[in-house]
Amino acid sequence: MAIWGKILGGAAGLLIGGPLGALVGGLAGHAMDKYRESTAEGGEQIGPHQVKQVAFTIAVIALGAKMAKADGVVTREEINAFKKVFRIPPNEEKNVGRVFNMARQDTAGYEEYAAQVARMFRDTPQLMEDLLHGLFTIAMADGVLHPAEDDYLRNVAAIFGFDDAAYARIRSYHAKDGEEDPYQILGVAPDVSDMDLKKAYRRLIRENHPDKVIADGLPQEFVDVANAKLAKINAAYDQVAKWRGL
């Protein structure tokens, strides 16, 4: 995540546009001017794939900052969880903190950030699900999913295009409202046939494999998110298979 305060940051802000672009562009100050000069002189161009990587990272920080305010209190646990999710190098903490604070104080609502993410990643919904999982990790840092955080995440999920059933499945990976339901984690009903159960399981494994995250060039932190999801999916399927004698 060594993108902060560098020319890439300013260039990405210039190319991303919208509220997310304003945040990352505000980091680098004169970096945009340098980028314009560099490209005018035939310097290295930043491709759309790199821009999306930066946009994804900025989106998690911006939405995380807005969510941290959802329950009215930004706790030390949430800040530490944020640092854990992103493994921020010591020399980058100041710049990441600037983005976090800029987003928290920005007059733009979280709906604007979420809508821009939905537009940018409409062809890769799995990346938006990964983003939600990262936000859930921050929300659950104090061990509780507060009602305001739940509402916030449900609304963000809806803007991303996830229906109530999909949100319930994503939520079940993190929040415990009693005994964990492996069927919900797998996104199937308890009366699902064995054949459809296996199909659902294989689809989730295919969609959530860490190799997909690596191929999309996302930070290592989201490879870890994918590995954690995969472990949950495998454990849920193993439990159901044991119940059914498969």
Sequence and secondary structure as in RCSB ss.txt:
>XXXX:A:sequence
MAIWGKILGGAAGLLIGGPLGALVGGLAGHAMDKYRESTAEGGEQIGPHQVKQVAFTIAVIALGAKMAKADGVVT
REEINAFKKVFRIPPNEEKNVGRVFNMARQDTAGYEEYAAQVARMFRDTPQLMEDLLHGLFTIAMADGVLHPAED
DYLRNVAAIFGFDDAAYARIRSYHAKDGEEDPYQILGVAPDVSDMDLKKAYRRLIRENHPDKVIADGLPQEFVDV
ANAKLAKINAAYDQVAKWRGL
>XXXX:A:secstr
 TTTTSHHHHHHHHHH HHHHHHHHHHHTTHHHHHHHHHHTT     HHHHHHHHHHHHHHHHHHHHHTTTS   
HHHHHHHHHHHT  GGGHHHHHHHHHHHHH SS HHHHHHHHHHHTTT HHHHHHHHHHHHHHHGGGS   HHHH
HHHHHHHHHHT  HHHHHHHHHTT  SSS  HHHHHT  TT  HHHHHHHHHHHHHHT HHHHHHTT  HHHHHH
HHHHHHHHHHHHHHHHHHHT 
